[in-house]
């Protein structure tokens, strides 16, 4: 799945979940990023986010498909959170709609 497809699916999930009050950036390292705020997600934005989640794209896809538990990913170091941790904690609803 490329970043455009991730942003499209995330935009749909954000709309279903009622959007985000704060912004989040999913940083895939050398494979780009996806920035989400409100009910939209966009690819490779340079905007500052309230929370940045660093994760390999394959692990992000596993999270989105329900094949990787977010808490286990965090505890095992597959997912790193910088900034407002409460934003990351509120993403469960978004992922359940992807």
N, C-alpha and C positions, 0 to 999 in steps of 0.2 A: 504494500500500500504506500503510495507516495504522499508527500505532505499536503498536496492539494486535496486529495481524497480524505485525509485525516481532518483537515479544516472543514470540509463539507459535512462530514459525519458529525463533527463536534458542533458545528453550527446548528444542525438538526437536533442534536441532543440538548444543547443549551436552550433552544426554543421550547422543547418539551418539558424541561426541568424548570423553566421560568427565569433562566439567565443567572449571571453572576454579578454580585454587587462590587466585587473587587476583581482585579485582573490577575491572570496567571499565564506564564510562559512555559511551554514544554520545550526544553532544550535537548535536541537529539545529537548534540556534539557536532561532528563534521557533516551530519546529514540535515542540518538546518534546524528550524524551530517553528512552533505554532503558538500564536498569541491569542488569548481569549478574554473577552470582557463583555458584559451584558449578554446579548444573545447572538454574538458573532465571533467567529474565529478566523484568523488570517495567517498566512504563511510568511515566515521570515521578517517579522516586524522588528524595528529597532526601538519600539516603545519600551519604557520601563514598566515592569510588572510588580504588583504587590507581592507576588510569590513566583519563584522560578523553580521548576521541577526538572532536574537533570536525569535523563533516563535514555537508555539505548532504544532506538526505534522498535526493534523486535520485542523488547519488554513492554513498551507502550502499547503495541498492538495486542500483546497477550493480555494486558490489563483491560483494554477496551473490549476484547472478546470474552472476558470473564475467565480466562485461563490462568491468570496470575493474581493472587490476592495482594491488594495494595499494601496492607500492613506487613505481610511477609517480604514483599519487594523492598519496603523501606528498611525493615530490620536486617535484611541480608545485604543491604548496600546497593541493590540494583536500582534504587530510586533515591535521589538526594533532593532535599528541600531547602531552599534558601529564601529568607524573607518570612512573610506572615504564614505561620504553620496552620492557622485556622482556615485559610483558603484551601490548602491541601486537604484538610480534614473534611471539607464540604464538597469535595469532588466526587464522592461515592455516587451521589444521585446523577451526576453527569455521565459517569461511566456506565451506570446501569441502563441509561437510555441510548448508548452507542450500540 
